Amino acid sequence: PLHSKNADVVAPIASITKLMTAMVVLDAKLALDEEISISPQDINRQKRTRSRTRVGMTLTRGELLKLALMASDNLSAAALARTYPGGTQAALAQMNVKARELGMNSTRFMDPTGLHSGNVSTANDLVKMVQAAQSYELIHKFSTSISHTYEQAGRRALRFHNTNPLVRNASWNIGLSKTGYISEAGRCLVMEAKISEHPVIIVLLDSWGKNSRVGDANRVKKWMEKASHSSSNW
């Protein structure tokens, strides 16, 4: 790595989890145009978090993937796991199998959304997950989308936005992005981006303060641009 700090400390990863949920759903080659209705089963009873999707809304599997990755929508991620062959427990089992296959030996998944603080990993493991996720064209496309509009008959359209404001910043060239937040994890961010023409993976865990992960990412970018200008060998 170019720079690391506490890269092997195991910590909760919140919604960064959704990258693995998306990968196992895409690995299963399920129909992306299949319509899925949000169910009461998709609500996390322990952690009441706000979601702009609601029970009874019907979306395609592709839309659920987009909302889970772009807007970090928890009901969408839960519905994706529930409709995985064998259900949520089978999806979770496969998420943990895939983590082992990728060499993510300090990583464990207990739920598909990231709301469970038992979903843990390390910065080094998350670099491996981001590297794997980069090979999925839809994860690149959906995680860097700026917004999505859900049309509903007889009601106002719902507009969802990316939880990472940097995707709207023209000075960034982002290939993959995922944010996360639960109180136990602080604010987290993983990104693959090109900085001074070099592909870089940035992993920020346990960042406190609403805008700190964005500020940290911008500081990393400035530091790397400066290093690139002073040396062509980094």
SENU-804231 format. One record per residue (C-alpha): x, y, z; residue number from 1. Coordinates in nm, 4 decimals, m for minus. Example, Ala and Ser with C-alpha at 12.3 -4.5 7.8 and 13.67 -1.06 7.14 Angstrom:
<recs>
<rec <1.2300, m0.4500, 0.7800>, 1>
<rec <1.3670, m0.1060, 0.7140>, 2>
</recs>
This chain:
<recs>
<rec <0.0000, 0.0000, 0.0000>, 1>
<rec <0.0993, 0.3615, m0.0562>, 2>
<rec <m0.0033, 0.4487, 0.2965>, 3>
<rec <m0.1840, 0.2616, 0.5732>, 4>
<rec <m0.2733, 0.3072, 0.9374>, 5>
<rec <m0.4307, 0.0335, 1.1514>, 6>
<rec <m0.4887, m0.1662, 0.8319>, 7>
<rec <m0.5363, m0.4964, 1.0176>, 8>
<rec <m0.7636, m0.3714, 1.2955>, 9>
<rec <m1.0974, m0.5562, 1.2859>, 10>
<rec <m1.3900, m0.3117, 1.2896>, 11>
<rec <m1.7599, m0.2960, 1.1949>, 12>
<rec <m1.8029, m0.2019, 0.8278>, 13>
<rec <m2.1709, m0.0992, 0.8149>, 14>
<rec <m2.3101, m0.0610, 0.4621>, 15>
<rec <m1.9815, m0.1410, 0.2891>, 16>
<rec <m2.1341, m0.4888, 0.3402>, 17>
<rec <m2.3644, m0.4161, 0.0465>, 18>
<rec <m2.0764, m0.4607, m0.2004>, 19>
<rec <m2.0573, m0.8279, m0.1011>, 20>
<rec <m2.4375, m0.8644, m0.1081>, 21>
<rec <m2.4342, m0.7279, m0.4639>, 22>
<rec <m2.1514, m0.9579, m0.5724>, 23>
<rec <m2.3189, m1.2799, m0.4561>, 24>
<rec <m2.6525, m1.1732, m0.6108>, 25>
<rec <m2.4792, m1.1044, m0.9431>, 26>
<rec <m2.2794, m1.4298, m0.9150>, 27>
<rec <m2.6105, m1.6182, m0.8918>, 28>
<rec <m2.7062, m1.4859, m1.2398>, 29>
<rec <m3.0609, m1.4033, m1.1263>, 30>
<rec <m3.2911, m1.2154, m1.3644>, 31>
<rec <m3.2347, m0.8425, m1.3145>, 32>
<rec <m3.5741, m0.7564, m1.4642>, 33>
<rec <m3.7636, m0.9796, m1.2184>, 34>
<rec <m4.0048, m0.7733, m1.0086>, 35>
<rec <m3.9666, m0.7979, m0.6306>, 36>
<rec <m4.1953, m0.6424, m0.3698>, 37>
<rec <m4.0509, m0.5046, m0.0462>, 38>
<rec <m4.1808, m0.7273, 0.2345>, 39>
<rec <m4.2298, m0.6739, 0.6106>, 40>
<rec <m3.9559, m0.9406, 0.6478>, 41>
<rec <m3.7088, m0.6907, 0.5029>, 42>
<rec <m3.7423, m0.4539, 0.8006>, 43>
<rec <m3.4646, m0.4792, 1.0591>, 44>
<rec <m3.6481, m0.5001, 1.3929>, 45>
<rec <m3.3393, m0.4283, 1.6045>, 46>
<rec <m3.2311, m0.1128, 1.4215>, 47>
<rec <m3.5114, 0.1054, 1.2977>, 48>
<rec <m3.3384, 0.2963, 1.0211>, 49>
<rec <m3.5016, 0.5273, 0.7754>, 50>
<rec <m3.5500, 0.3952, 0.4262>, 51>
<rec <m3.7120, 0.5749, 0.1372>, 52>
<rec <m3.8381, 0.2469, m0.0008>, 53>
<rec <m4.1454, 0.1110, 0.1769>, 54>
<rec <m4.3172, m0.2214, 0.2292>, 55>
<rec <m4.5366, m0.2956, m0.0731>, 56>
<rec <m4.3226, m0.1076, m0.3260>, 57>
<rec <m4.2333, m0.3229, m0.6274>, 58>
<rec <m3.8996, m0.2803, m0.8013>, 59>
<rec <m3.6918, m0.4907, m1.0361>, 60>
<rec <m3.3932, m0.6785, m0.8954>, 61>
<rec <m3.1742, m0.4408, m1.0983>, 62>
<rec <m3.3353, m0.1375, m0.9323>, 63>
<rec <m3.2882, m0.2932, m0.5877>, 64>
<rec <m2.9196, m0.3437, m0.6660>, 65>
<rec <m2.8863, 0.0164, m0.7785>, 66>
<rec <m3.0592, 0.1553, m0.4683>, 67>
<rec <m2.8581, m0.0699, m0.2347>, 68>
<rec <m2.5274, 0.0389, m0.3885>, 69>
<rec <m2.5978, 0.4021, m0.4743>, 70>
<rec <m2.8377, 0.5174, m0.2022>, 71>
<rec <m2.7342, 0.2496, 0.0529>, 72>
<rec <m3.0996, 0.1532, 0.0901>, 73>
<rec <m3.1351, m0.1140, 0.3592>, 74>
<rec <m3.4736, m0.2551, 0.2547>, 75>
<rec <m3.3397, m0.3013, m0.0989>, 76>
<rec <m3.0387, m0.5000, 0.0252>, 77>
<rec <m3.2584, m0.7090, 0.2558>, 78>
<rec <m3.4987, m0.7874, m0.0309>, 79>
<rec <m3.2076, m0.8930, m0.2536>, 80>
<rec <m3.0894, m1.1418, 0.0099>, 81>
<rec <m3.4419, m1.2674, 0.0858>, 82>
<rec <m3.5008, m1.3483, m0.2825>, 83>
<rec <m3.1607, m1.5190, m0.3239>, 84>
<rec <m3.1942, m1.8966, m0.3931>, 85>
<rec <m3.2402, m2.0488, m0.0467>, 86>
<rec <m3.3205, m1.7130, 0.1127>, 87>
<rec <m3.1293, m1.4742, 0.3373>, 88>
<rec <m2.9340, m1.7404, 0.5276>, 89>
<rec <m2.8111, m1.8937, 0.2010>, 90>
<rec <m2.7073, m1.5484, 0.0767>, 91>
<rec <m2.5173, m1.4816, 0.4009>, 92>
<rec <m2.3466, m1.8202, 0.3843>, 93>
<rec <m2.2328, m1.7424, 0.0297>, 94>
<rec <m2.1113, m1.3954, 0.1336>, 95>
<rec <m1.8893, m1.5573, 0.3967>, 96>
<rec <m1.7706, m1.8254, 0.1520>, 97>
<rec <m1.6775, m1.5573, m0.1002>, 98>
<rec <m1.4908, m1.3623, 0.1679>, 99>
<rec <m1.2762, m1.6735, 0.2371>, 100>
<rec <m1.2210, m1.7286, m0.1361>, 101>
<rec <m1.0951, m1.3698, m0.1690>, 102>
<rec <m0.8548, m1.4166, 0.1229>, 103>
<rec <m1.0583, m1.1866, 0.3489>, 104>
<rec <m0.9713, m1.3903, 0.6576>, 105>
<rec <m1.0664, m1.1268, 0.9172>, 106>
<rec <m1.4103, m1.0615, 0.7665>, 107>
<rec <m1.7486, m1.1866, 0.8862>, 108>
<rec <m2.1002, m1.1114, 0.7630>, 109>
<rec <m2.4031, m1.1490, 0.9927>, 110>
<rec <m2.6612, m0.9631, 0.7824>, 111>
<rec <m2.6853, m0.8420, 0.4196>, 112>
<rec <m2.7355, m0.4699, 0.4916>, 113>
<rec <m2.4549, m0.3816, 0.7331>, 114>
<rec <m2.6896, m0.2781, 1.0131>, 115>
<rec <m2.5530, m0.5641, 1.2290>, 116>
<rec <m2.2384, m0.4505, 1.4114>, 117>
<rec <m2.1149, m0.8103, 1.3837>, 118>
<rec <m2.0367, m0.7417, 1.0164>, 119>
<rec <m1.6642, m0.6816, 1.0569>, 120>
<rec <m1.3540, m0.6555, 0.8408>, 121>
<rec <m1.0163, m0.4825, 0.8153>, 122>
<rec <m0.8904, m0.2167, 0.5749>, 123>
<rec <m0.6607, m0.4752, 0.4126>, 124>
<rec <m0.9517, m0.7170, 0.3628>, 125>
<rec <m1.1687, m0.4407, 0.2162>, 126>
<rec <m0.9028, m0.3614, m0.0437>, 127>
<rec <m0.9441, m0.7240, m0.1600>, 128>
<rec <m1.3235, m0.6834, m0.1686>, 129>
<rec <m1.3036, m0.3621, m0.3710>, 130>
<rec <m1.0590, m0.5254, m0.6147>, 131>
<rec <m1.3058, m0.8119, m0.6642>, 132>
<rec <m1.6080, m0.5794, m0.6958>, 133>
<rec <m1.4317, m0.3757, m0.9653>, 134>
<rec <m1.4715, m0.6642, m1.2104>, 135>
<rec <m1.8536, m0.6300, m1.2005>, 136>
<rec <m1.9630, m0.3718, m1.4577>, 137>
<rec <m2.2996, m0.3178, m1.2824>, 138>
<rec <m2.1343, m0.2497, m0.9461>, 139>
<rec <m1.9176, 0.0140, m1.1126>, 140>
<rec <m2.2217, 0.1637, m1.2885>, 141>
<rec <m2.4656, 0.1589, m0.9962>, 142>
<rec <m2.2242, 0.2605, m0.7184>, 143>
<rec <m2.1134, 0.5706, m0.9105>, 144>
<rec <m2.4609, 0.6752, m1.0362>, 145>
<rec <m2.5566, 1.0205, m0.9149>, 146>
<rec <m2.9289, 0.9581, m0.8733>, 147>
<rec <m3.2231, 0.7317, m0.9545>, 148>
<rec <m3.5893, 0.8193, m0.9997>, 149>
<rec <m3.8537, 0.5628, m0.9028>, 150>
<rec <m4.1853, 0.6263, m1.0778>, 151>
<rec <m4.4958, 0.5186, m0.8865>, 152>
<rec <m4.8448, 0.5210, m1.0332>, 153>
<rec <m5.0669, 0.7956, m0.8944>, 154>
<rec <m4.7978, 0.9233, m0.6569>, 155>
<rec <m4.5038, 1.1579, m0.6731>, 156>
<rec <m4.1875, 1.0072, m0.8150>, 157>
<rec <m3.9211, 0.9242, m0.5566>, 158>
<rec <m3.5700, 1.0496, m0.6291>, 159>
<rec <m3.2739, 0.8751, m0.4674>, 160>
<rec <m2.9229, 1.0222, m0.4498>, 161>
<rec <m2.5760, 0.8761, m0.4091>, 162>
<rec <m2.4599, 0.8776, m0.0465>, 163>
<rec <m2.1099, 0.9779, m0.1619>, 164>
<rec <m2.1109, 1.3445, m0.2732>, 165>
<rec <m1.7718, 1.2954, m0.4418>, 166>
<rec <m1.9379, 1.1147, m0.7371>, 167>
<rec <m2.0824, 1.4558, m0.8305>, 168>
<rec <m1.7403, 1.6215, m0.8092>, 169>
<rec <m1.5838, 1.6695, m1.1526>, 170>
<rec <m1.2313, 1.6658, m1.0059>, 171>
<rec <m1.2725, 1.2999, m0.9046>, 172>
<rec <m1.2592, 1.0027, m1.1444>, 173>
<rec <m1.4336, 0.7327, m0.9400>, 174>
<rec <m1.4715, 0.3752, m1.0639>, 175>
<rec <m1.6433, 0.2313, m0.7544>, 176>
<rec <m1.7812, 0.3797, m0.4343>, 177>
<rec <m1.9567, 0.2652, m0.1178>, 178>
<rec <m2.0291, 0.4513, 0.2028>, 179>
<rec <m2.1351, 0.3136, 0.5380>, 180>
<rec <m2.2575, 0.4331, 0.8749>, 181>
<rec <m2.3799, 0.2813, 1.1971>, 182>
<rec <m2.2945, 0.4255, 1.5386>, 183>
<rec <m2.0642, 0.1296, 1.6169>, 184>
<rec <m1.8696, 0.1756, 1.2911>, 185>
<rec <m1.8492, 0.5527, 1.2556>, 186>
<rec <m1.8578, 0.6823, 0.8984>, 187>
<rec <m1.6876, 0.4561, 0.6457>, 188>
<rec <m1.5959, 0.4902, 0.2797>, 189>
<rec <m1.4333, 0.2666, 0.0205>, 190>
<rec <m1.3503, 0.3925, m0.3292>, 191>
<rec <m1.1559, 0.2979, m0.6366>, 192>
<rec <m1.0452, 0.6104, m0.8196>, 193>
<rec <m0.7861, 0.7348, m1.0636>, 194>
<rec <m0.5591, 0.9982, m0.9105>, 195>
<rec <m0.2952, 1.1519, m1.1378>, 196>
<rec <m0.3693, 0.8662, m1.3823>, 197>
<rec <m0.2911, 0.6019, m1.1186>, 198>
<rec <m0.5671, 0.3610, m1.0049>, 199>
<rec <m0.5964, 0.3796, m0.6252>, 200>
<rec <m0.8163, 0.2073, m0.3674>, 201>
<rec <m0.9062, 0.4223, m0.0661>, 202>
<rec <m1.0465, 0.2607, 0.2517>, 203>
<rec <m1.1548, 0.4890, 0.5373>, 204>
<rec <m1.3036, 0.3269, 0.8488>, 205>
<rec <m1.4334, 0.4751, 1.1735>, 206>
<rec <m1.4311, 0.8367, 1.0575>, 207>
<rec <m1.6166, 1.0617, 1.3043>, 208>
<rec <m1.8160, 1.3667, 1.1993>, 209>
<rec <m2.0655, 1.3854, 0.9181>, 210>
<rec <m1.8291, 1.5115, 0.6474>, 211>
<rec <m1.5003, 1.3739, 0.7782>, 212>
<rec <m1.4735, 1.0767, 0.5388>, 213>
<rec <m1.5169, 1.3119, 0.2398>, 214>
<rec <m1.2591, 1.5501, 0.3860>, 215>
<rec <m1.0223, 1.2593, 0.4496>, 216>
<rec <m1.0648, 1.1343, 0.0916>, 217>
<rec <m0.9922, 1.4824, m0.0450>, 218>
<rec <m0.6808, 1.5050, 0.1741>, 219>
<rec <m0.5616, 1.1647, 0.0447>, 220>
<rec <m0.6147, 1.2867, m0.3128>, 221>
<rec <m0.4212, 1.6090, m0.2551>, 222>
<rec <m0.1361, 1.4216, m0.0882>, 223>
<rec <m0.1146, 1.1767, m0.3789>, 224>
<rec <m0.1305, 1.4490, m0.6438>, 225>
<rec <0.1519, 1.6299, m0.4650>, 226>
<rec <0.3545, 1.3068, m0.4436>, 227>
<rec <0.2912, 1.2388, m0.8114>, 228>
<rec <0.4147, 1.5829, m0.9142>, 229>
<rec <0.7321, 1.5486, m0.7097>, 230>
<rec <0.8083, 1.1903, m0.8140>, 231>
<rec <0.7043, 0.9697, m1.1030>, 232>
<rec <0.7913, 0.6521, m0.9129>, 233>
<rec <0.5234, 0.6224, m0.6408>, 234>
</recs>
